[in-house]
Amino acid sequence: MAEEVRYHVPLMHAFRDAYRKGDSRRSPRDDGEDRAPSEAEAVRRRGLSETQIRDTVLEDIGAILSTVDLQSAVEIDDLPHVSRSILNFGLYDIMHLTSEDSRVSEIERNIVAALLCYEPRIRRDSLQVEWSQRIDDVQQKIRLSISAEVDSRPVNIPVDFTAEVDLSACTAVIARGAERK
């Protein structure tokens, strides 16, 4: 039976996992005795599967695409460091656009810029965003097909997904695409 490839655990995963389990504030007792490794330590040693890496990346991308950035509400043109910082996390407010608006193509550029700025695991040269189709003009939704490679060890992981962007609610729903090999 072929051995499954295990991937390096990103640092952020350790914090997220501890937070979800409610043990982020607990510290292991060090009484000098040998102890079994905690579950978090075991995961770090064991590594993550390709599916687990994809799931965490897609979860984070969903957060980026469903968050309105600071510059949508506050003028920050004269604050270049703020415009590139986590304070400006997310997409520019698209609620004022309709699917018939000529500026709706700006959404694609906005998504590319946000993903490259706030998702460092994505390889810049691999990111592709394309219109897959327009959806129901009454509901004001558009669908984009997005593919990229996640920088990982021992090998990069391809991710393909569809982002259904609701222009009226300024939210995005992420659906996993076909997995490439």
N, C-alpha and C positions, 0 to 999 in steps of 0.2 A: 504494500500500500504506500502510495506517495505521501511524503511528509508535507503538511500544509505550511506555506511560507508565513512567518510571523513578522510583523512590522514594528519598528521602533515606536514607543509610546510617546506622543507629543507631551510636553510639560503641562500644557493647559488641561489635558485630559486628567491628570492626577488631581488637580484642584476641583474640576467639575465632578469627578466621580466621588470624591470625599464630600463635597457639598450635597450631592444627591442622597448620599447614604447618611447624612447628618453627623458624620464623624470628623468634620473639618477642624474642629477645635480640640479634639482629643489627641493626646500624645501617647505614644506607646510607652509602657512602663519599662524602665531599664533597671532591673534588679540584679543584674549580673548573671542571671541564668539564661541558658539557651531558650529561645522562644520560637514558636512557629511564625513565619512571616505573615503579616496582615494580608488581607485580600488585595489591598491597593499595591502593596509591595510585590505580591505574587503576580499581579497583572503587569506591573512594570518589568518584571523579570521574564515573564512569559511572552509579552508583546501583544499586539492587537492583530486581529484578522483584517483582511482587505475590506470585508463588509463593515466591520466596526469603524475603520478609518473613514470609509465613505459616509457612513451614517453621521459621524461627528462633523465632518466637513459640510454635508448637506444641511444639517441642523444650524450650523453657524451661518451658512449662506442664506438660509431662510430668515434668520434674524436680521441680517444686513438688508435684505430686500424688503422686509416688512417694517423698517424703521425709517422715520423721516429725519433727515439730518438737521443740524443746528442752523446752517446757513439758510434754510427755508424760513426760519422765524426771526433771525437776527442778522444784521449786516456785519459780515466778517471779512470783507474784501481787504481791509487794511491790517488783517491779522493772519498772515500766511501760515504761521505755525499752527494756529487753531484750525484753519481749514484742512490741514493734513493730519490733525490729531484725532484721537478717539472721541473727543468732544463733538466732532462733526460726523460721527458714525452714521451710516445709512445712506439712503437715496434722497435726492432733491425731491421736494413735495411735488407730486404729479397729479394731485387731486383736481387741479384746475384744467387739466387736459381732457379731451374727449378722443375716442378712437378715430375720429375723422380729422382731428387737428393735425396740421402739417408738422407741428413740432413734436409729435408723438415719436418720431425717429430719434429724438434726443434721449429717450428712455434707454435705448440700446447703449449709447455712449456713457450715460449715467451709470448703468449697471456695470459696464466694463471698468470704469474708473473706481467705483465703490468696491468691487471685488478685488481689484489689484491693490487698492489702498488698505483694506481691512481684512483680507484673507491671505496672509503671507504664505500659506502652504500651497497656493496655486502658482504654478509656473507661468510667468508672464507670457512667454512665447507660445504657450499651448492654449490660451484662453480664446474661445470662439463663441460669439453670441449671434444668433440669427433668428429672424422672425420665422416661426413655424407656421402660424396662421393667425388670422384675426378671429376672435370668438364673438359671439352675440353682442352686436352693437348696442342693444338695449341695456345689457348689463355692464357695458363699458369695460370689457376685459380683453386683454391681448395675451398671446402665448409666444414665448421665446424659447428656443432650443439653445442650451448652453452646454459646452463641453470644455474640458480642461484636464490637465494632469496635476495630481497632488504630489508635491515633493515629499518623498518618504524614503526610508531606508528599510530594506536593501534595494528596492526598486520603486520607481514612481507608479502611482495608481491612477488610471484613467477614470474620470467621472463624467457622466452624461446625465443631464436632467432637463426637465421642462419647468419653466417658471411661468405660472399663470398670474399675470399682474392685473389686479382690479384697480382701475383708474379712479373709480368713485370712492373707494375706501383706502386707497394707498397701501394696499397689502399685497403680498405675493404668496402663492401656494406652490410649494416645490414638490414635483413628482419625479421619482427616479426614472431615468431612461434605461435603455438597454446597456448592459455592462460590456465594455470592449475588453479584449485581451491583447 
